Amino acid sequence: MSSAPLARSADLARLLDDGYEVSLQGGYLVIRHVPYLDHERTVQYGLLAYPVNISGDEITSATDHRIWFGGEHPHSADGRPLILATAEARTIADGLEANFMLSSKPAQGFYSDQYTKVTTYVRILEHEARAIDPNVTATPGASWDVVDEESPFVYRDTLTSRAGLAAAMKCFAGHHVVIVGLGGTGSYILDQVAKTPVAQITLIDGDLFENHNAFRAPGAATLDILRSRPKKVDYLRAVYSAMHRNIVSYDAFLDEENLHLLDGATFVFLASDDAASKPAITEKLEELNVPFIDVGMGIEEVDGRLTGLVRSTTSLPGRRDHVHANHRIPAPAPHVDAYGRNIQIADLNALNAQFAVIRWKRYLGFYADGTNEGFSTYSIYTNEIANEDIT
């Protein structure tokens, strides 16, 4: 399913009026059929591409003066490589690559509009080609195409194109992420996962979203929402479905009776504070050979100040012994009221979530991973992170 249709700006209309072949693909504006000279002074045709800014459903502007070129190193009519071209590979979209970055910065430091930017670079390349063949043209006839890759987002992800991360983002494709527990930490995990192009996000929690939840969750719930006492999964699904179209929710507490809700998961975040249900859940995930991260915090007040640890436990297929041997997922404490003083602070919930999400992204290969740790803690008192190797 594609994102919302785009409205063309006046700049793009001018390009089409001139007869350029224009398309939008992967968050880039792409100009095809651009004539240039290769190293043998032979006329070839390449493409120009640059990431655009999109406000809602309207293409508004270019990002800066740079543009990317797909083709061989462009040359001048006398056989010299054009110095504005620097070798820099960039993935524009699936099956579409650029080889060089072109930089011709105007005196004021930026181009006043997209039309000026495109025609300036076309003119530079086309001028050299026309010295060899006066009949070449970059405007064979207007065409406009929006190439929509299957996207889980409601609107276009221009962050990825601006940063040139199309290739890196492929690691999220096809994944089904389950978040168990949508309290403080779980809701922040959702906030981050919803900004990735995973195929599906499943939310599992049976609690209501009440005032105390609002003070340790991302965003700001309205008073009217809190008065309606929505279920956590219903409220958070509604919020993040505005961005990610494939969010499924279950108003239930996960236990041994409904473990089938984990079927189809490729990764699971366990953010529930129900320690009694964890053994059955982890056993099921191991049976399904599904990787997961369990998160938790232990915060206490000492002399009027808070201290404690923020924990992440990672369990991966074939590398789970440390979870059991070292009891890295806390068991229920007998004769202790776990809800008597369950201290939760929004910044620590957010930190716990970020540690877990970053660990997940390292596992997928989005981030480099030099430790592959199975257990990590952050100490508030010492401001230190301690890692423990997976066994």
Buried (B, 14 or more C-beta within 10 A) or exposed (E): EEBEEBEBBEBBBBBBEBBBBBBBBBBBBBBBBBBBBBEEBEBBBBBBBBBBBBEEEEBEBBEBBBBBBBBBBBBBEEEEEBEBBEEBEBBBBBEBBBBBBBBBEEEEEBBEBBBBBBBBBBEBBBEBBBBEEEEBBBBEEBEBEBBBEEBBBEBBBBEBBBEBBBBBBBBBBEBBBBBBBBBBBBBBBBBBBBBBBBBBBBBBBBBBBEEEBBEBBBEEBEEEBBEEEBBBBBBBBEBBBEBBBBBBBBBBBBBEEEBEBBEEBBBBBBBBBBBEBBBBBBEBBBEBEBBBBBBBBEBEEEEEEEBBBBBBBBBBEEBBEBBBEEEBBEEEEEEEEEEEEEEBBBEBBBBBBBBBBBBBBBBBEBEEBEEBBBBBBBEBEEEEEEEBEBE
